[in-house]
Amino acid sequence: MASFNKLQPFVEAVAEKKHDLGSDQLVIALTNTAPDATDGVLTDLTEISYTNLSSRNITTTSSAQTTGTYKLTLTDLTLTASGGAVAAFRYVYIYNDTATNDDLIGYYDNGSTVTLGDGDTYTIDFSASNGVLTLA
């Protein structure tokens, strides 16, 4: 999987208590629109249609700090197309569905378009050893 890229507004959102990454519901958003580092909320994106796609909810494995470095670790998520194809996408965003404005956290760039036909799966590998993100 590609590297995680945090979005600039996420830093301010953390400082202003918009995120409780240990308990808020994080969700995947899929798009073909190239990222803008200043995107801050879900409505800044043009999402694909999620018809025929399994749940995009993410499970948090751990949210903790050790010696002053915080690490967010998420459970890998497998998306499955069922009942038909899913619209093509390139970018995989993580956003906070609990936050009032569905604040964006960051994204992965697949490097090319991903297509899922009926029955196909796409696994998002959130590194268990490195975590999705660290704050030091």
Order of alpha helices (4+ residues) and beta strands (2+ residues): beta-alpha-beta-beta-beta-beta-beta-beta-beta-beta
